[in-house]
Amino acid sequence: VFNNNTLAFNLIRYYWHVGRAVSDLSGKTTIEIALGSIISFGDTASDREGNGLPTKYHRITLSNIPDYTGMHSLFVKIAPLLSLKSKS
C-alpha cells in the first residue's frame, strides 16, 4: 500500500518493531506506573507482597521529583525498595 521511502511506511515499520520488542518482554519485566505521592509509596511495600506486585526494584525513575520533595526523604523512604542484586 505504501512506498518503502515514505514517512508513513517508516513510521508504521518503526512502531511495529517497538510493539514486537515490548511483546517479547512479556513475563520478563514489570513496568509499574503509580499515582500518588512517591513518599507514601514506600510505606505500602509490605501490602504489595500478597497481591503479586513487586516489593524490590532494580530501577526507580524519579525525573525531577527530588526538586519538589527533597533528597533526604527520598533516600529514607525509597532506598529500601531498591534491590541489592544487579540484574545486568
C-alpha positions, 0 to 999 in steps of 0.5 A: 500500500505504501512506498518503502521511502515514505514517512508513513511506511517508516513510521508504521515499520518503526512502531511495529518493531517497538510493539514486537520488542515490548511483546517479547518482554512479556513475563520478563519485566514489570513496568509499574506506573503509580499515582500518588505521592512517591513518599507514601509509596514506600510505606505500602511495600509490605501490602504489595507482597500478597497481591503479586506486585513487586516489593524490590526494584532494580530501577526507580525513575524519579525525573525531577521529583527530588526538586519538589520533595527533597533528597533526604526523604527520598533516600529514607523512604525509597532506598529500601525498595531498591534491590541489592542484586544487579540484574545486568 
